[in-house]
Amino acid sequence: MTSISIGLVGLGTIARAQHLPAIAATHGMDLGAIASRNAVLDGTPCYANVEALLQAEPQITAISLCTPPQGRFDQAMAVLRAGRHLMLEKPPGATLSEVEALRAEAAARGLTIFATWHSREAAAVDATRDWLVGKDLRSIRIDWHEDVRKWHPGQDWIWAAGGLGVFDPGINALSILTKLIAGVVLQSADLHIPQGRATPIAADLRLRAGDVPIVASFDWRLDHDEIWRIGLTTDQGTLLLEDGGARAMVDGAPLAAGPNQEYARLYARFHDLITTKHSEVDLAPLRLVADAFLTGQHHSTAPFQP
Ligand code: NAP
């Protein structure tokens, strides 16, 4: 197996919790260097920014970007222009047009670009998709509720324009939804935005896929255990996909469950894409969020106190 030396950019919450262990566990991939303005990792070459890393480490052939979506475009372009393969945390960019530009740049240079959606790799998502085959889908309900203070402490970028607000977790649900079924269209949205902030703390979406109605409720104002659930009602029972896709039940009976292998699967896929000279960029989840920002009714809510 070809060994790929990878550079990790943005040593924050998700890089430490998921990317570092997943890279360490991925056959044929090793961590070559880190770029972070403030953080360092003992025993690994560290640089203040991606440009310095790219210049100093020519043997690093792939970069994984774990920075916030705002500002990621320039970092991503620098990676591709330096001739390195690129993996992007979700959402792949702050806008659709910048991700399209990155896709075109990678294609023109014969490089791999991989826009990841980690929740699609959750343990029960594939089993759910298999279970839906041959069934008549009647309706879908998404509830994605969590405590923003627990999951996003100190993340000012998430409240700034381009930071998505409650769509930062909500887009995970939409990434699963658009893996399960095709042709999802947004009909209307209500966005609840705290005074003085640019992004919503809660959002209610009404969508359709053909004649299947879909409602989604995203809310960050929960003060107890999170709910990350998608309910799919069919002519042959109701499947509840729980815990962000980790567990599926059909009419109360377990269908599938498993440990969290989301990032291990993403890095294995990145390795495959590089070695087979392919790319993967699916913008469907980000397009639905963009549509919600385009058409959503804005409602001003109480200021958010961190
Ligand atoms: P985070 O904890 O705020 O970390 C982001 C890191 O990026 C920071 O440590 C920071 O390191 C670096 N950075 C570079 N430019 C920055 C800027 N302008 N503002 C703030 N930080 C900047 O964020 P995160 O939770 O890891 O999220 C990063 C990305 O991963 C987001 O797109 C998010 O949606 C995604 N993600 C997060 C989670 C999660 O549970 N947290 C799960 C899945 C995906 P330096 O300051 O040292 O440069």
Boltz pocket constraint, residues with backbone or C-beta under 6 A from the ligand:
constraints:
  - pocket:
      binder: B
      contacts: [[A, 9], [A, 10], [A, 11], [A, 12], [A, 13], [A, 14], [A, 15], [A, 35], [A, 36], [A, 37], [A, 38], [A, 39], [A, 48], [A, 66], [A, 67], [A, 68], [A, 69], [A, 70], [A, 71], [A, 89], [A, 90], [A, 91], [A, 118], [A, 151], [A, 154], [A, 155], [A, 157], [A, 168]]
      max_distance: 6.0
